[in-house]
Amino acid sequence: EVQTRRGHALRDLGRTTEARAAYREALRLQPNNAEALAGLDALEPEPRNELRIETDFDHYPFTQDAQSVITRVRSRIGSRWTTDFAGNFQHRFGERAGAFLGSLAYRFDRNNTLTVGGAVGHDVGVIPRGEAFFEFDRGVQFARGPAVRGLELGYRQRWLWFRDAQALVLTPYAVVYFPKDWYLYIAVSAARTRISGGSAEWQPSGLARLTFPLHRQLS
C-alpha cells in the first residue's frame, strides 16, 4: 500500500520514472495489486497517431435517408502541436458528395488549447462548399474522487458556405471525464443561416455523446 501511494504521489509530481519503480515494487510484493497495475498503465505514453472511422445515418420525413463515412487521421507533433486530417464521403438527397477537412491545434499549456481549421468540398449542392472554424478549450482537473475526474469547457465557431446560403454556428460545449476513461460530451449550438435574397434566421440544436472503452485502445 505504501509503494502504491508513493507511485500516485510521484506520478502527480511528474516524476514518472520513480513512479514506475514504485508501482513495480508494489507488484513485486503483491502481483495482483489492481491499483499498481492501473498506475503503470496510466504512465504508458499516449499513441502519437490515431486512426478513426465514423459513420452517421440521418433519417428525414420528406426525403430518403442520408449516410456519411468519415476517415480521420490525428497526429501529435511534439508536445504542443496536433494535426487532424479527414475525408468525409456522403450520400445525401440522392447525391454523392465529399469533403476534405484539416485542422491544426496548439496547446499553450496543460489546460488550454486553440484549434483552427477548415474544409473544402465537392458539394453537388447538398453539403457546404467551404468551411472555416476556430475552437478554444480549457480543462479543469479535480482532486481524486469516485465520480468525476475532470471537466473541459470550450467554445467553437464555424462559418459554412453553401451554393445559395451562408451559415454561422456558435457552439459552447462541455466534456465531463469519469473514472475508467468514460466521458460525456454535451454541446448546445445556435446557427444563423442566411439564404441568398432572404433574411437571416437563427435555429438552436443540441448534442450529447457518451464514450467508453471496450479495450485498451478501442472505444
C-alpha positions in Angstrom: 0.0 0.0 0.0 2.8 2.4 0.8 4.5 1.8 -2.5 1.2 2.3 -4.4 0.5 5.6 -2.7 4.1 6.6 -3.3 3.6 5.9 -7.0 0.5 8.0 -7.1 2.3 10.9 -5.5 5.3 10.7 -7.8 3.0 10.5 -10.8 1.2 13.6 -9.8 4.5 15.4 -9.4 5.5 14.4 -12.9 8.4 12.1 -11.8 7.3 9.2 -14.0 10.5 7.1 -13.8 10.3 7.0 -10.0 6.6 6.4 -10.1 7.1 3.3 -12.4 9.7 2.0 -10.0 7.3 2.4 -7.0 4.4 0.6 -8.9 6.7 -2.2 -9.9 7.9 -2.7 -6.3 4.2 -2.8 -5.2 3.6 -5.5 -7.8 6.6 -7.5 -6.7 5.2 -7.6 -3.2 1.6 -8.2 -4.4 1.4 -9.3 -8.1 -2.4 -8.8 -8.3 -2.4 -5.2 -6.9 -5.1 -3.6 -9.1 -4.1 0.0 -8.2 -0.5 -0.6 -9.1 -1.4 -2.2 -12.4 -3.7 0.8 -13.2 -1.0 3.2 -12.2 1.5 1.6 -14.5 -1.0 1.6 -17.4 -1.7 5.3 -16.8 2.0 6.0 -17.3 2.2 4.4 -20.7 2.9 7.1 -23.3 -0.1 8.2 -25.4 -0.1 7.0 -29.0 1.1 9.7 -31.4 -1.1 8.7 -34.2 -4.8 7.9 -34.1 -7.0 6.4 -36.9 -10.7 6.9 -36.5 -13.6 5.8 -38.8 -17.0 7.3 -38.1 -20.4 6.8 -39.8 -23.6 8.7 -39.4 -27.2 7.8 -40.5 -29.8 10.6 -40.8 -33.5 9.9 -41.3 -35.7 12.6 -42.8 -39.5 12.5 -43.2 -39.5 14.3 -46.5 -36.7 12.6 -48.5 -34.6 9.4 -48.5 -32.2 8.7 -45.6 -28.7 10.0 -45.7 -25.4 8.5 -44.7 -21.8 9.7 -44.3 -18.5 8.0 -43.6 -15.5 9.9 -42.2 -11.9 8.6 -42.2 -9.8 10.6 -39.8 -6.0 10.6 -39.0 -4.9 12.6 -36.0 -1.2 13.1 -35.2 0.7 14.7 -32.3 3.8 16.6 -33.3 6.0 17.2 -30.2 4.3 18.3 -27.0 2.3 21.2 -28.3 1.1 20.7 -31.9 -1.6 18.4 -33.2 -2.8 17.9 -36.8 -6.1 16.4 -37.9 -6.9 15.4 -41.5 -10.1 13.7 -42.6 -12.1 12.7 -45.7 -15.9 12.9 -45.5 -17.9 10.9 -48.0 -21.7 11.5 -48.1 -24.8 10.1 -49.8 -27.4 12.8 -49.3 -30.6 13.7 -51.1 -29.8 11.2 -53.8 -26.4 12.8 -54.5 -22.8 11.7 -53.7 -20.7 14.4 -52.2 -17.4 14.6 -50.4 -15.1 17.0 -48.5 -11.5 17.2 -47.2 -11.1 18.6 -43.7 -7.9 19.8 -41.9 -7.1 21.4 -38.6 -4.1 22.5 -36.5 -4.1 22.7 -32.7 -1.7 24.4 -30.4 -1.6 23.6 -26.7 -0.5 26.7 -24.7 -0.1 24.7 -21.5 -1.6 21.6 -19.9 -5.1 23.0 -19.8 -5.5 25.5 -22.7 -5.7 24.7 -26.4 -6.5 26.7 -29.6 -7.6 24.9 -32.8 -8.1 26.4 -36.3 -9.1 24.7 -39.5 -11.3 24.4 -42.5 -12.7 22.3 -45.2 -13.3 22.3 -49.0 -15.9 20.1 -50.6 -17.3 18.6 -53.8 -20.7 19.9 -52.8 -23.1 19.0 -55.7 -25.5 21.3 -53.9 -26.1 19.2 -50.8 -23.1 19.9 -48.4 -21.0 23.1 -47.7 -18.6 24.2 -50.5 -16.3 25.5 -47.8 -15.9 25.8 -44.1 -13.7 27.6 -41.6 -13.6 27.4 -37.8 -11.7 28.1 -34.6 -12.1 26.5 -31.2 -10.7 27.2 -27.7 -11.0 24.8 -24.8 -9.8 24.8 -21.2 -9.5 21.8 -19.0 -10.0 21.6 -15.2 -8.7 18.6 -13.2 -10.3 17.7 -9.9 -8.8 16.1 -6.9 -9.1 12.3 -6.8 -12.7 11.3 -6.3 -15.1 8.5 -7.1 -17.4 10.3 -9.5 -15.8 13.0 -11.8 -12.1 13.2 -12.7 -12.2 16.4 -14.7 -14.1 18.9 -16.8 -13.3 20.5 -20.1 -15.1 23.7 -21.2 -14.9 25.0 -24.8 -16.2 27.3 -27.5 -16.3 26.6 -31.2 -17.3 29.0 -34.0 -17.9 27.8 -37.6 -18.6 29.6 -40.9 -20.1 27.5 -43.7 -20.6 28.5 -47.3 -23.2 26.7 -49.4 -24.2 27.2 -53.0 -27.0 29.6 -52.1 -26.6 30.2 -48.4 -24.2 31.1 -45.6 -24.3 29.9 -42.0 -22.6 30.9 -38.8 -22.7 28.3 -35.9 -21.8 29.2 -32.3 -21.3 26.2 -30.0 -20.3 26.2 -26.4 -19.7 22.7 -25.0 -18.6 20.7 -22.0 -16.8 17.4 -21.6 -17.2 15.5 -18.3 -14.5 12.9 -17.6 -15.4 9.9 -15.4 -13.2 7.1 -14.0 -12.0 4.3 -16.2 -11.8 6.6 -19.3 -15.6 7.2 -19.7 -16.5 10.7 -20.8 -19.7 12.6 -21.7 -19.8 15.3 -24.4 -22.6 17.9 -24.3 -23.0 20.8 -26.7 -25.6 23.4 -27.5 -25.5 25.3 -30.8 -27.1 28.4 -32.2 -27.0 28.6 -36.0 -27.6 31.8 -38.1 -28.5 31.0 -41.7 -28.9 33.4 -44.5 -30.3 32.3 -47.8 -29.4 34.4 -50.9 -32.0 37.1 -51.3 -33.7 36.3 -48.0 -33.4 37.3 -44.3 -31.3 35.6 -41.7 -32.8 33.1 -39.3 -31.5 31.6 -36.0 -32.0 27.9 -35.1 -30.9 26.1 -31.9 -29.7 22.5 -31.6 -28.1 20.2 -29.1 -25.9 17.1 -29.0 -24.9 14.6 -26.3 -22.4 11.7 -26.7 -21.1 9.1 -24.2 -17.8 7.4 -25.0 -16.5 4.4 -23.1 -13.6 1.9 -23.6 -14.0 -1.6 -24.9 -10.3 -2.4 -24.8 -7.1 -0.5 -24.0 -7.0 1.4 -27.4 -10.6 0.7 -28.6 -13.6 2.6 -27.5 
